[in-house]
Amino acid sequence: MKHIFLVEDDQEIAKNLSLLLHSEGFNITHAATQKEAISMLEVHKFDLALLDISLPDGNGFAVCTEIKQNQNIPVIFLTASGDEASVVTGLNMGADDYVTKPFRPRELIARIGTALRKNGHSPVAFEMEGLHIDPTSGVVKKYGQEVFLSALEYRLLLVFINNPKSIITRDRLLDELWDASGEFVTNNTLTVYIKRLREKIETDPGNPRYILTVRGTGYRLGGGHVSK
């Protein structure tokens, strides 16, 4: 289970973020001040940090500096809307990304996943009964033959392999695809993408093994998957 360090002084935001991240399978440690955050860094090891810039006794930049010096994990800043100067400062200090408040939950989860993958904190490859996905290169192969997916088809597949034990609702998939494409994705469009993805990766799309339908709820990944 990945351990995320959340530094946020707004207790309501911290509570909601913690619930969201726990629901996604992350372990969360929360600090509300700069002093508390730096103290926690001395006794805990983390996989990624979410840092609010404005803190009651300092700022997230000081915490970022401490992180990069001692743990060198991915850092995502939580910034106020339109605060371009803070964004630039954070990126120049080595932050991996930023998310502007108020943010969409699915966008934040997607950015966390991207930061973890870029920094080698997630599996390099995923295999399942002849299907091979390499998130580093973006290559998908079926029994050794490359399968060419569109950007949204590939994003859809990643949602399933990043959540191998979960039932994924249609609403969540709609959020994921909307975040990835920047365009509104309808229920009908989602049905089309599921159909196209199955046609490309399944041996028998009418009797799928990889992406299974959970009637009335959504979809889930089939069994036999191995992360490497």
C-alpha positions as CSV (number, residue, x, y, z in Angstrom):
1,M,0.0,0.0,0.0
2,K,1.5,3.4,-1.1
3,H,2.0,5.9,1.8
4,I,0.9,9.5,1.0
5,F,2.0,12.4,3.1
6,L,-0.7,15.1,3.1
7,V,0.2,18.5,4.4
8,E,-2.9,20.7,4.6
9,D,-4.1,23.1,7.3
10,D,-7.7,23.2,6.3
11,Q,-9.2,20.4,8.4
12,E,-12.3,19.9,6.2
13,I,-10.2,19.6,3.0
14,A,-7.8,17.2,4.8
15,K,-10.6,15.0,6.0
16,N,-12.2,14.8,2.6
17,L,-8.9,14.1,0.8
18,S,-8.0,11.4,3.4
19,L,-11.3,9.7,2.8
20,L,-10.9,9.9,-1.0
21,L,-7.3,8.5,-0.9
22,H,-8.2,5.7,1.6
23,S,-11.0,4.7,-0.8
24,E,-8.3,4.4,-3.5
25,G,-6.2,2.1,-1.4
26,F,-3.6,4.6,-0.1
27,N,-2.3,4.9,3.4
28,I,-2.4,8.6,4.6
29,T,-0.4,10.5,7.1
30,H,-1.6,14.1,7.7
31,A,0.2,17.2,9.0
32,A,-1.4,20.6,9.4
33,T,1.7,22.8,9.9
34,Q,5.2,23.2,8.5
35,K,6.7,22.3,11.9
36,E,4.6,19.1,12.2
37,A,5.3,18.1,8.6
38,I,9.1,18.4,9.0
39,S,8.9,16.4,12.3
40,M,7.0,13.6,10.6
41,L,9.5,13.4,7.8
42,E,12.1,12.4,10.4
43,V,10.2,9.3,11.5
44,H,8.2,8.2,8.4
45,K,9.0,7.1,4.9
46,F,6.5,8.1,2.2
47,D,5.9,7.4,-1.5
48,L,4.4,10.8,-2.4
49,A,3.6,14.1,-0.8
50,L,0.6,16.4,-1.4
51,L,1.6,19.9,-0.1
52,D,-0.6,22.9,0.5
53,I,1.5,26.0,-0.2
54,S,0.0,28.2,2.5
55,L,0.5,26.9,6.1
56,P,-0.2,28.7,9.4
57,D,3.5,28.7,10.5
58,G,5.3,28.8,7.1
59,N,4.7,27.3,3.7
60,G,4.8,24.1,1.6
61,F,8.0,25.2,-0.1
62,A,10.0,24.7,3.0
63,V,8.5,21.2,3.4
64,C,9.2,20.5,-0.3
65,T,12.9,21.4,0.2
66,E,13.1,19.1,3.2
67,I,11.5,16.2,1.3
68,K,13.8,16.6,-1.7
69,Q,16.8,16.6,0.5
70,N,15.9,13.6,2.6
71,Q,13.4,11.3,0.8
72,N,13.3,12.6,-2.8
73,I,9.8,11.4,-3.4
74,P,7.3,12.9,-5.9
75,V,5.7,16.1,-4.7
76,I,2.4,17.6,-5.9
77,F,1.4,21.1,-4.7
78,L,-2.1,22.0,-3.9
79,T,-2.4,25.7,-5.1
80,A,-5.0,28.4,-5.0
81,S,-6.7,29.3,-8.2
82,G,-4.7,31.6,-10.5
83,D,-1.6,31.6,-8.2
84,E,0.8,31.3,-11.2
85,A,3.8,32.6,-9.2
86,S,3.5,29.9,-6.6
87,V,3.1,27.2,-9.3
88,V,6.3,28.4,-11.0
89,T,8.2,28.5,-7.7
90,G,7.1,25.0,-6.8
91,L,8.1,23.5,-10.1
92,N,11.5,25.2,-10.0
93,M,12.1,23.7,-6.6
94,G,11.6,20.2,-8.1
95,A,7.9,19.6,-7.6
96,D,6.5,17.0,-10.0
97,D,3.1,18.5,-10.5
98,Y,0.4,20.8,-9.1
99,V,-3.3,20.8,-8.7
100,T,-5.4,23.9,-8.5
101,K,-8.1,24.2,-5.8
102,P,-10.9,23.4,-6.1
103,F,-9.9,20.2,-8.0
104,R,-11.8,17.3,-9.3
105,P,-11.2,14.2,-7.2
106,R,-10.6,12.0,-10.3
107,E,-8.1,14.4,-11.7
108,L,-6.1,14.4,-8.4
109,I,-6.1,10.5,-8.4
110,A,-4.9,10.5,-12.0
111,R,-2.1,12.9,-11.3
112,I,-1.0,10.9,-8.2
113,G,-0.9,7.8,-10.3
114,T,1.2,9.5,-13.0
115,A,3.7,10.9,-10.5
116,L,4.1,7.5,-8.9
117,R,4.6,5.8,-12.3
118,K,7.2,8.4,-13.4
119,N,9.2,7.9,-10.2
120,G,9.2,4.1,-10.3
121,H,6.8,3.6,-7.5
122,S,4.4,1.4,-9.4
123,P,4.8,-1.9,-11.3
124,V,6.8,-1.6,-14.6
125,A,4.7,-4.2,-16.4
126,F,1.3,-6.0,-16.1
127,E,0.5,-9.4,-17.5
128,M,-2.7,-11.3,-17.7
129,E,-3.2,-14.5,-19.7
130,G,-1.3,-13.4,-22.7
131,L,-2.0,-9.7,-22.4
132,H,1.1,-7.6,-21.6
133,I,1.0,-3.9,-20.7
134,D,4.1,-1.8,-20.2
135,P,3.1,1.6,-18.6
136,T,6.6,3.0,-19.1
137,S,6.5,2.7,-22.9
138,G,2.7,2.6,-23.4
139,V,3.1,-0.7,-25.4
140,V,0.3,-3.3,-25.2
141,K,0.9,-6.8,-26.6
142,K,-1.4,-9.8,-26.9
143,Y,0.5,-13.1,-27.2
144,G,3.6,-11.1,-28.3
145,Q,1.8,-9.1,-31.0
146,E,1.5,-5.4,-30.4
147,V,-2.0,-4.1,-30.1
148,F,-2.6,-0.5,-31.2
149,L,-5.0,1.5,-28.9
150,S,-6.3,5.0,-29.1
151,A,-5.3,7.4,-26.2
152,L,-8.7,6.9,-24.6
153,E,-8.7,3.1,-25.1
154,Y,-5.3,2.9,-23.5
155,R,-6.4,5.2,-20.6
156,L,-9.5,3.0,-20.1
157,L,-7.3,-0.1,-19.9
158,L,-4.9,1.6,-17.4
159,V,-7.9,2.3,-15.1
160,F,-8.6,-1.5,-14.9
161,I,-5.0,-2.6,-14.4
162,N,-4.4,0.1,-11.7
163,N,-7.5,-1.2,-9.9
164,P,-7.2,-5.0,-10.4
165,K,-9.3,-6.0,-7.4
166,S,-12.0,-3.4,-7.7
167,I,-15.4,-3.1,-9.3
168,I,-15.3,0.1,-11.3
169,T,-18.6,1.9,-11.7
170,R,-19.6,3.5,-15.0
171,D,-19.6,6.9,-13.3
172,R,-16.0,6.5,-12.2
173,L,-15.0,5.5,-15.7
174,L,-16.8,8.5,-17.1
175,D,-14.8,10.8,-14.7
176,E,-11.5,9.1,-15.6
177,L,-12.0,9.4,-19.4
178,W,-13.2,13.0,-19.0
179,D,-10.1,13.9,-17.1
180,A,-7.9,12.2,-19.7
181,S,-9.5,13.7,-22.8
182,G,-10.6,17.1,-21.6
183,E,-13.9,16.4,-23.4
184,F,-17.3,15.4,-22.1
185,V,-17.7,11.6,-22.4
186,T,-21.3,10.3,-22.3
187,N,-22.6,6.9,-21.2
188,N,-23.1,5.9,-24.9
189,T,-19.5,6.9,-25.7
190,L,-18.2,4.8,-22.8
191,T,-20.2,1.8,-24.0
192,V,-18.5,2.3,-27.5
193,Y,-15.0,2.5,-26.0
194,I,-15.5,-0.6,-23.9
195,K,-16.7,-2.4,-27.0
196,R,-13.7,-1.2,-29.1
197,L,-11.2,-2.1,-26.3
198,R,-12.7,-5.6,-26.0
199,E,-12.5,-6.1,-29.8
200,K,-8.8,-5.3,-29.7
201,I,-7.6,-7.2,-26.6
202,E,-10.1,-10.1,-26.2
203,T,-9.9,-13.3,-28.2
204,D,-13.7,-13.6,-28.1
205,P,-15.2,-10.1,-27.4
206,G,-18.6,-11.6,-26.9
207,N,-17.2,-13.7,-24.1
208,P,-14.6,-11.5,-22.5
209,R,-11.9,-12.7,-20.1
210,Y,-10.0,-9.4,-19.4
211,I,-12.8,-6.8,-18.9
212,L,-15.9,-8.3,-17.2
213,T,-19.3,-6.7,-16.9
214,V,-20.8,-6.5,-13.4
215,R,-24.4,-6.2,-14.2
216,G,-26.1,-3.1,-12.8
217,T,-22.8,-1.7,-11.4
218,G,-20.0,-1.4,-13.9
219,Y,-16.9,-3.5,-14.8
220,R,-14.0,-5.3,-13.2
221,L,-10.7,-6.9,-14.4
222,G,-10.8,-10.7,-14.9
223,G,-8.6,-13.1,-12.9
224,G,-5.1,-14.3,-13.5
225,H,-3.3,-10.9,-13.5
226,V,0.3,-10.5,-12.4
227,S,2.1,-7.2,-11.8
228,K,5.9,-7.1,-12.3
